[in-house]
Amino acid sequence: MNLIILLIIVDIVPLGLLLLGGIYETKHSKFPNTKIGYKNKYSILNKKTWEYSNKLASKIYGAIGSFLLVLNTIGIFIFGEEAFSTILALTFILVVIARLIIENIIKKKFKLK
């Protein structure tokens, strides 16, 4: 496969994470309306959890997105097509870990069960 196409494919998810981080930081809805923002069962409890979870999600998704963008780009340029499936698997794992980290921090911060 062409190197540019591989690069575009592996960088779609990190760019999406960066976009979500920006949306969660600046464009999330005000509390009673939870149409746009980071939603889970803990974040929609009250205004304080809504604001905190959106700010936290924006920071974590921004950091993970930036890290993956650099890592995936370097990985594709150095290893090429051989590392394609490994890079995609690592990207998926880090996205799941980011989601779990956000949920655990919100739970611990507000002592929810």
Sine and cosine of phi, psi and omega as CSV:
sin_phi,cos_phi,sin_psi,cos_psi,sin_omega,cos_omega
0.00,0.00,0.43,-0.90,0.01,-1.00
-0.92,0.38,0.65,-0.76,-0.04,-1.00
-0.87,0.49,-0.62,0.78,-0.01,-1.00
-0.91,0.41,-0.65,0.76,0.02,-1.00
-0.91,0.42,-0.68,0.73,0.06,-1.00
-0.87,0.49,-0.67,0.74,0.00,-1.00
-0.89,0.46,-0.68,0.73,0.02,-1.00
-0.90,0.44,-0.68,0.73,-0.03,-1.00
-0.89,0.45,-0.73,0.69,-0.06,-1.00
-0.96,0.26,-0.32,0.95,-0.01,-1.00
-0.99,-0.14,0.04,1.00,0.05,-1.00
-0.92,0.39,-0.73,0.68,-0.03,-1.00
-0.91,0.41,-0.74,0.67,0.05,-1.00
-0.86,0.51,-0.63,0.77,0.05,-1.00
-0.91,0.41,-0.60,0.80,0.08,-1.00
-0.90,0.44,-0.64,0.76,0.05,-1.00
-0.90,0.44,-0.66,0.75,0.05,-1.00
-0.89,0.45,-0.65,0.76,0.04,-1.00
-0.90,0.44,-0.71,0.71,0.05,-1.00
-0.88,0.47,-0.66,0.75,0.04,-1.00
-0.86,0.51,-0.67,0.75,0.04,-1.00
-0.92,0.39,-0.64,0.77,0.02,-1.00
-0.91,0.41,-0.69,0.72,-0.01,-1.00
-0.91,0.42,-0.53,0.85,-0.02,-1.00
-0.97,0.24,-0.68,0.74,-0.18,-0.98
-0.91,-0.42,-0.49,0.87,-0.17,-0.98
-0.93,-0.36,0.16,0.99,-0.03,-1.00
-0.93,0.37,0.47,-0.88,-0.03,-1.00
-0.95,0.33,0.34,-0.94,0.12,-0.99
-0.96,0.29,0.33,-0.94,-0.28,-0.96
-0.82,0.58,-0.82,0.57,-0.10,-0.99
-0.86,0.51,-0.51,0.86,0.06,-1.00
-0.99,-0.12,0.96,-0.28,-0.03,-1.00
-0.97,-0.26,0.65,0.76,-0.05,-1.00
-0.94,0.35,-0.71,0.70,-0.04,-1.00
-0.88,-0.47,0.86,-0.51,0.03,-1.00
0.47,-0.88,0.00,-1.00,0.01,-1.00
-0.98,0.19,0.92,-0.38,-0.06,-1.00
-0.92,-0.40,0.75,-0.66,0.25,-0.97
-0.44,-0.90,-0.01,-1.00,-0.09,-1.00
-0.92,0.39,-0.35,0.94,0.00,-1.00
-1.00,0.00,-0.55,0.83,-0.12,-0.99
-0.96,0.26,-0.37,0.93,-0.06,-1.00
-0.99,-0.14,0.26,0.96,-0.02,-1.00
-0.95,0.32,-0.72,0.69,0.01,-1.00
-0.41,-0.91,0.01,-1.00,-0.07,-1.00
-0.90,0.43,-0.63,0.78,-0.03,-1.00
-0.90,0.44,-0.72,0.69,0.02,-1.00
-0.93,0.38,-0.56,0.83,0.02,-1.00
-0.90,0.44,-0.75,0.66,-0.01,-1.00
-0.91,0.42,-0.71,0.71,-0.03,-1.00
-0.90,0.43,-0.70,0.71,-0.05,-1.00
-0.92,0.39,-0.59,0.81,0.04,-1.00
-0.93,0.37,-0.65,0.76,0.03,-1.00
-0.92,0.40,-0.68,0.73,0.01,-1.00
-0.91,0.42,-0.71,0.70,-0.01,-1.00
-0.89,0.46,-0.61,0.79,0.01,-1.00
-0.91,0.42,-0.64,0.77,-0.01,-1.00
-0.94,0.35,-0.71,0.71,-0.04,-1.00
-0.94,0.34,-0.71,0.70,0.03,-1.00
-0.91,0.42,-0.58,0.81,0.06,-1.00
-0.90,0.43,-0.68,0.73,0.00,-1.00
-0.93,0.38,-0.72,0.69,0.01,-1.00
-0.91,0.42,-0.65,0.76,0.03,-1.00
-0.89,0.46,-0.69,0.72,0.03,-1.00
-0.90,0.43,-0.71,0.70,0.02,-1.00
-0.87,0.50,-0.73,0.68,-0.02,-1.00
-0.92,0.38,-0.58,0.82,0.02,-1.00
-0.88,0.48,-0.72,0.69,0.02,-1.00
-0.93,0.37,-0.74,0.67,-0.05,-1.00
-0.89,0.45,-0.72,0.70,-0.01,-1.00
-0.91,0.42,-0.67,0.74,0.00,-1.00
-0.90,0.44,-0.73,0.69,0.02,-1.00
-0.90,0.43,-0.67,0.74,0.00,-1.00
-0.88,0.48,-0.67,0.74,0.01,-1.00
-0.93,0.37,-0.65,0.76,0.00,-1.00
-0.93,0.37,-0.59,0.81,-0.03,-1.00
-0.99,0.17,-0.76,0.65,-0.14,-0.99
-0.99,-0.17,-0.32,0.95,0.05,-1.00
0.94,0.33,-0.56,-0.83,-0.12,-0.99
-0.92,0.39,-0.41,0.91,-0.02,-1.00
-0.89,0.45,-0.52,0.86,-0.07,-1.00
-1.00,-0.09,0.06,1.00,-0.10,-0.99
-0.84,0.54,-0.79,0.61,-0.04,-1.00
-0.93,0.37,-0.56,0.83,0.04,-1.00
-0.91,0.40,-0.67,0.75,0.01,-1.00
-0.91,0.42,-0.67,0.74,0.03,-1.00
-0.91,0.42,-0.64,0.77,0.03,-1.00
-0.91,0.42,-0.69,0.73,0.04,-1.00
-0.89,0.46,-0.64,0.77,0.03,-1.00
-0.88,0.48,-0.73,0.68,0.01,-1.00
-0.87,0.49,-0.70,0.71,-0.01,-1.00
-0.88,0.47,-0.69,0.72,-0.02,-1.00
-0.93,0.37,-0.55,0.84,0.06,-1.00
-0.92,0.40,-0.68,0.73,0.03,-1.00
-0.90,0.43,-0.68,0.74,0.02,-1.00
-0.89,0.45,-0.64,0.77,0.03,-1.00
-0.87,0.49,-0.70,0.72,0.02,-1.00
-0.88,0.47,-0.70,0.72,0.02,-1.00
-0.90,0.44,-0.63,0.78,0.03,-1.00
-0.89,0.46,-0.71,0.70,0.00,-1.00
-0.87,0.50,-0.75,0.67,-0.03,-1.00
-0.89,0.46,-0.67,0.74,0.00,-1.00
-0.92,0.39,-0.63,0.78,0.01,-1.00
-0.91,0.41,-0.68,0.73,0.02,-1.00
-0.89,0.46,-0.68,0.73,0.01,-1.00
-0.87,0.49,-0.72,0.70,-0.02,-1.00
-0.94,0.34,-0.64,0.77,-0.03,-1.00
-0.87,0.49,-0.67,0.74,-0.06,-1.00
-0.97,-0.26,0.18,0.98,0.05,-1.00
0.76,0.65,0.80,0.60,0.00,-1.00
-0.99,-0.13,0.42,-0.91,0.01,-1.00
-0.95,-0.31,0.00,0.00,0.00,0.00
